[in-house]
């Protein structure tokens, strides 16, 4: 995820894709998105390529947006 590529600098500046609301709350939790690939023996996780993300919750409908913690300068 690169928020700057999409013109996003912070979740408060975009509309919720579900309901159009501009009101988001930070959940206060940092998660890691971990890349995964499919092989003949099953799925394989690649933790070395993980991306730390922050989650934001739409106050109106509950939709969750994920943003790179690095681009938001939170880590």
KOLLO-434826 format. One record per atom (N, C-alpha, C): residue number from 0; residue in one letter; atom name; x, y, z. Coordinates in Angstrom, 1 decimal, always signed. Layout:
! KOLLO-434826
<timar NUM,A,CA,<X,Y,Z>>
...
END
This chain:
! KOLLO-434826
<timar 0,X,N,<+0.8,-1.2,+0.0>>
<timar 0,X,CA,<+0.0,+0.0,+0.0>>
<timar 0,X,C,<+0.9,+1.2,+0.0>>
<timar 1,X,N,<+0.7,+2.1,-0.9>>
<timar 1,X,CA,<+1.4,+3.4,-0.9>>
<timar 1,X,C,<+0.3,+4.5,-1.0>>
<timar 2,X,N,<+0.1,+5.1,+0.2>>
<timar 2,X,CA,<-1.0,+6.1,+0.3>>
<timar 2,X,C,<-0.7,+7.3,-0.5>>
<timar 3,X,N,<+0.6,+7.7,-0.7>>
<timar 3,X,CA,<+0.9,+8.9,-1.4>>
<timar 3,X,C,<+0.7,+8.7,-2.9>>
<timar 4,X,N,<+0.8,+7.5,-3.4>>
<timar 4,X,CA,<+0.5,+7.2,-4.8>>
<timar 4,X,C,<-0.9,+7.5,-5.2>>
<timar 5,X,N,<-1.8,+7.3,-4.2>>
<timar 5,X,CA,<-3.2,+7.5,-4.4>>
<timar 5,X,C,<-3.7,+8.8,-3.9>>
<timar 6,X,N,<-2.8,+9.7,-3.6>>
<timar 6,X,CA,<-3.2,+11.0,-3.1>>
<timar 6,X,C,<-3.7,+11.0,-1.7>>
<timar 7,X,N,<-3.5,+10.0,-0.9>>
<timar 7,X,CA,<-4.0,+9.9,+0.4>>
<timar 7,X,C,<-2.9,+10.2,+1.4>>
<timar 8,X,N,<-3.1,+11.1,+2.3>>
<timar 8,X,CA,<-2.2,+11.4,+3.3>>
<timar 8,X,C,<-2.7,+11.0,+4.7>>
<timar 9,X,N,<-3.9,+10.9,+4.9>>
<timar 9,X,CA,<-4.5,+10.5,+6.1>>
<timar 9,X,C,<-6.0,+10.1,+5.9>>
<timar 10,X,N,<-6.5,+9.1,+6.6>>
<timar 10,X,CA,<-7.8,+8.6,+6.4>>
<timar 10,X,C,<-8.9,+9.7,+6.5>>
<timar 11,X,N,<-8.6,+10.7,+7.3>>
<timar 11,X,CA,<-9.7,+11.7,+7.5>>
<timar 11,X,C,<-9.9,+12.6,+6.3>>
<timar 12,X,N,<-9.0,+12.4,+5.3>>
<timar 12,X,CA,<-9.2,+13.2,+4.0>>
<timar 12,X,C,<-9.9,+12.4,+2.9>>
<timar 13,X,N,<-10.3,+11.2,+3.2>>
<timar 13,X,CA,<-11.0,+10.5,+2.1>>
<timar 13,X,C,<-12.4,+10.1,+2.6>>
<timar 14,X,N,<-13.2,+9.7,+1.6>>
<timar 14,X,CA,<-14.6,+9.2,+1.9>>
<timar 14,X,C,<-14.6,+7.7,+2.1>>
<timar 15,X,N,<-15.5,+7.2,+2.9>>
<timar 15,X,CA,<-15.6,+5.8,+3.1>>
<timar 15,X,C,<-16.2,+5.2,+1.8>>
<timar 16,X,N,<-15.6,+4.1,+1.3>>
<timar 16,X,CA,<-16.1,+3.6,+0.0>>
<timar 16,X,C,<-17.4,+2.9,+0.2>>
<timar 17,X,N,<-17.9,+2.6,+1.4>>
<timar 17,X,CA,<-19.2,+2.0,+1.6>>
<timar 17,X,C,<-20.3,+3.0,+1.7>>
<timar 18,X,N,<-20.1,+4.0,+2.6>>
<timar 18,X,CA,<-21.2,+4.9,+2.9>>
<timar 18,X,C,<-20.9,+6.4,+2.5>>
<timar 19,X,N,<-19.7,+6.8,+2.2>>
<timar 19,X,CA,<-19.4,+8.1,+1.9>>
<timar 19,X,C,<-19.0,+9.0,+3.1>>
<timar 20,X,N,<-19.0,+8.5,+4.3>>
<timar 20,X,CA,<-18.7,+9.3,+5.5>>
<timar 20,X,C,<-17.3,+9.8,+5.5>>
<timar 21,X,N,<-17.0,+10.9,+6.1>>
<timar 21,X,CA,<-15.6,+11.4,+6.3>>
<timar 21,X,C,<-15.1,+11.2,+7.7>>
<timar 22,X,N,<-15.9,+10.5,+8.5>>
<timar 22,X,CA,<-15.6,+10.3,+10.0>>
<timar 22,X,C,<-15.0,+8.9,+10.2>>
<timar 23,X,N,<-13.7,+8.9,+10.6>>
<timar 23,X,CA,<-13.0,+7.7,+10.9>>
<timar 23,X,C,<-12.4,+7.8,+12.3>>
<timar 24,X,N,<-12.2,+6.6,+12.9>>
<timar 24,X,CA,<-11.5,+6.5,+14.2>>
<timar 24,X,C,<-10.4,+5.6,+14.1>>
<timar 25,X,N,<-9.2,+5.9,+14.6>>
<timar 25,X,CA,<-8.1,+5.0,+14.6>>
<timar 25,X,C,<-8.4,+3.9,+15.7>>
<timar 26,X,N,<-8.2,+2.7,+15.3>>
<timar 26,X,CA,<-8.4,+1.6,+16.3>>
<timar 26,X,C,<-7.3,+1.5,+17.3>>
<timar 27,X,N,<-6.2,+2.0,+17.1>>
<timar 27,X,CA,<-5.0,+2.0,+18.0>>
<timar 27,X,C,<-4.2,+0.7,+17.9>>
<timar 28,X,N,<-4.5,-0.1,+16.9>>
<timar 28,X,CA,<-3.8,-1.4,+16.7>>
<timar 28,X,C,<-2.9,-1.3,+15.5>>
<timar 29,X,N,<-1.7,-1.9,+15.6>>
<timar 29,X,CA,<-0.9,-2.0,+14.4>>
<timar 29,X,C,<-0.9,-3.5,+14.0>>
<timar 30,X,N,<-1.1,-3.8,+12.7>>
<timar 30,X,CA,<-1.1,-5.1,+12.2>>
<timar 30,X,C,<+0.0,-5.2,+11.1>>
<timar 31,X,N,<+0.3,-6.4,+10.7>>
<timar 31,X,CA,<+1.2,-6.7,+9.7>>
<timar 31,X,C,<+0.6,-7.4,+8.5>>
<timar 32,X,N,<+0.6,-6.9,+7.3>>
<timar 32,X,CA,<+0.2,-7.6,+6.2>>
<timar 32,X,C,<+1.3,-8.4,+5.7>>
<timar 33,X,N,<+1.1,-9.7,+5.6>>
<timar 33,X,CA,<+2.2,-10.7,+5.2>>
<timar 33,X,C,<+1.9,-11.2,+3.8>>
<timar 34,X,N,<+2.9,-11.1,+2.9>>
<timar 34,X,CA,<+2.7,-11.6,+1.5>>
<timar 34,X,C,<+2.6,-13.2,+1.6>>
<timar 35,X,N,<+1.8,-13.7,+0.7>>
<timar 35,X,CA,<+1.6,-15.2,+0.6>>
<timar 35,X,C,<+1.7,-15.6,-0.8>>
<timar 36,X,N,<+2.2,-16.8,-1.1>>
<timar 36,X,CA,<+2.3,-17.3,-2.4>>
<timar 36,X,C,<+1.8,-18.7,-2.4>>
<timar 37,X,N,<+1.2,-19.2,-3.5>>
<timar 37,X,CA,<+0.7,-20.5,-3.7>>
<timar 37,X,C,<+1.8,-21.4,-4.4>>
<timar 38,X,N,<+2.1,-22.5,-3.8>>
<timar 38,X,CA,<+3.1,-23.4,-4.4>>
<timar 38,X,C,<+2.4,-24.8,-4.6>>
<timar 39,X,N,<+3.1,-25.7,-5.1>>
<timar 39,X,CA,<+2.5,-27.1,-5.3>>
<timar 39,X,C,<+2.2,-27.7,-4.0>>
<timar 40,X,N,<+3.0,-27.4,-2.9>>
<timar 40,X,CA,<+2.8,-28.0,-1.6>>
<timar 40,X,C,<+1.8,-27.2,-0.7>>
<timar 41,X,N,<+1.3,-26.1,-1.2>>
<timar 41,X,CA,<+0.3,-25.3,-0.5>>
<timar 41,X,C,<+0.7,-23.9,-0.4>>
<timar 42,X,N,<+0.1,-23.2,+0.5>>
<timar 42,X,CA,<+0.4,-21.7,+0.6>>
<timar 42,X,C,<+1.6,-21.5,+1.5>>
<timar 43,X,N,<+2.4,-20.5,+1.1>>
<timar 43,X,CA,<+3.6,-20.2,+1.8>>
<timar 43,X,C,<+3.6,-18.7,+2.2>>
<timar 44,X,N,<+3.9,-18.4,+3.5>>
<timar 44,X,CA,<+3.9,-17.1,+4.0>>
<timar 44,X,C,<+5.4,-16.5,+3.8>>
<timar 45,X,N,<+5.5,-15.2,+3.6>>
<timar 45,X,CA,<+6.8,-14.6,+3.5>>
<timar 45,X,C,<+6.9,-13.4,+4.5>>
<timar 46,X,N,<+7.1,-13.8,+5.8>>
<timar 46,X,CA,<+7.1,-12.7,+6.8>>
<timar 46,X,C,<+8.2,-11.7,+6.7>>
<timar 47,X,N,<+9.3,-11.9,+5.9>>
<timar 47,X,CA,<+10.3,-10.9,+5.8>>
<timar 47,X,C,<+9.8,-9.7,+4.9>>
<timar 48,X,N,<+8.8,-9.9,+4.2>>
<timar 48,X,CA,<+8.2,-8.8,+3.3>>
<timar 48,X,C,<+7.0,-8.2,+3.9>>
<timar 49,X,N,<+6.8,-8.4,+5.2>>
<timar 49,X,CA,<+5.5,-7.9,+5.9>>
<timar 49,X,C,<+5.5,-6.3,+5.9>>
<timar 50,X,N,<+4.3,-5.8,+5.9>>
<timar 50,X,CA,<+4.1,-4.3,+5.9>>
<timar 50,X,C,<+3.3,-4.0,+7.1>>
<timar 51,X,N,<+3.8,-3.1,+8.0>>
<timar 51,X,CA,<+3.0,-2.7,+9.2>>
<timar 51,X,C,<+1.9,-1.7,+8.7>>
<timar 52,X,N,<+0.7,-1.9,+9.2>>
<timar 52,X,CA,<-0.4,-1.1,+8.8>>
<timar 52,X,C,<-1.2,-0.7,+10.1>>
<timar 53,X,N,<-1.9,+0.4,+10.0>>
<timar 53,X,CA,<-2.8,+0.9,+11.0>>
<timar 53,X,C,<-4.2,+0.8,+10.5>>
<timar 54,X,N,<-5.2,+0.4,+11.3>>
<timar 54,X,CA,<-6.5,+0.3,+10.9>>
<timar 54,X,C,<-7.4,+1.5,+11.4>>
<timar 55,X,N,<-8.3,+1.9,+10.5>>
<timar 55,X,CA,<-9.2,+3.0,+10.8>>
<timar 55,X,C,<-10.6,+2.5,+10.5>>
<timar 56,X,N,<-11.5,+2.8,+11.4>>
<timar 56,X,CA,<-12.9,+2.3,+11.4>>
<timar 56,X,C,<-13.8,+3.5,+11.1>>
<timar 57,X,N,<-14.7,+3.3,+10.1>>
<timar 57,X,CA,<-15.7,+4.3,+9.7>>
<timar 57,X,C,<-16.7,+4.4,+10.9>>
<timar 58,X,N,<-16.9,+5.6,+11.4>>
<timar 58,X,CA,<-17.8,+5.7,+12.5>>
<timar 58,X,C,<-19.3,+5.5,+12.1>>
<timar 59,X,N,<-19.6,+5.6,+10.8>>
<timar 59,X,CA,<-21.0,+5.5,+10.4>>
<timar 59,X,C,<-21.4,+4.0,+10.1>>
<timar 60,X,N,<-20.5,+3.3,+9.3>>
<timar 60,X,CA,<-20.9,+2.0,+8.8>>
<timar 60,X,C,<-20.0,+0.9,+9.3>>
<timar 61,X,N,<-18.9,+1.2,+9.9>>
<timar 61,X,CA,<-18.0,+0.2,+10.4>>
<timar 61,X,C,<-17.0,-0.4,+9.4>>
<timar 62,X,N,<-16.9,+0.2,+8.2>>
<timar 62,X,CA,<-15.9,-0.3,+7.2>>
<timar 62,X,C,<-14.5,+0.0,+7.7>>
<timar 63,X,N,<-13.6,-0.9,+7.5>>
<timar 63,X,CA,<-12.2,-0.7,+8.0>>
<timar 63,X,C,<-11.3,-0.4,+6.8>>
<timar 64,X,N,<-10.4,+0.6,+7.0>>
<timar 64,X,CA,<-9.4,+1.0,+6.0>>
<timar 64,X,C,<-8.1,+0.7,+6.6>>
<timar 65,X,N,<-7.1,+0.2,+5.8>>
<timar 65,X,CA,<-5.8,-0.1,+6.3>>
<timar 65,X,C,<-4.8,+0.9,+5.6>>
<timar 66,X,N,<-3.9,+1.5,+6.4>>
<timar 66,X,CA,<-2.9,+2.5,+5.9>>
<timar 66,X,C,<-1.6,+2.1,+6.4>>
<timar 67,X,N,<-0.6,+2.3,+5.5>>
<timar 67,X,CA,<+0.8,+2.0,+5.9>>
<timar 67,X,C,<+1.2,+2.8,+7.1>>
<timar 68,X,N,<+1.7,+2.2,+8.1>>
<timar 68,X,CA,<+2.2,+2.9,+9.3>>
<timar 68,X,C,<+3.4,+3.8,+9.0>>
<timar 69,X,N,<+4.2,+3.3,+8.1>>
<timar 69,X,CA,<+5.4,+4.1,+7.7>>
<timar 69,X,C,<+5.0,+5.4,+7.0>>
<timar 70,X,N,<+4.1,+5.3,+6.0>>
<timar 70,X,CA,<+3.7,+6.5,+5.3>>
<timar 70,X,C,<+3.0,+7.5,+6.2>>
<timar 71,X,N,<+2.4,+7.0,+7.3>>
<timar 71,X,CA,<+1.7,+7.9,+8.2>>
<timar 71,X,C,<+2.7,+8.4,+9.3>>
<timar 72,X,N,<+4.0,+7.9,+9.1>>
<timar 72,X,CA,<+5.0,+8.3,+10.1>>
<timar 72,X,C,<+4.7,+8.0,+11.5>>
<timar 73,X,N,<+4.1,+6.8,+11.7>>
<timar 73,X,CA,<+3.7,+6.3,+13.1>>
<timar 73,X,C,<+4.7,+5.3,+13.6>>
<timar 74,X,N,<+5.6,+4.8,+12.8>>
<timar 74,X,CA,<+6.6,+3.9,+13.3>>
<timar 74,X,C,<+8.0,+4.3,+12.8>>
END
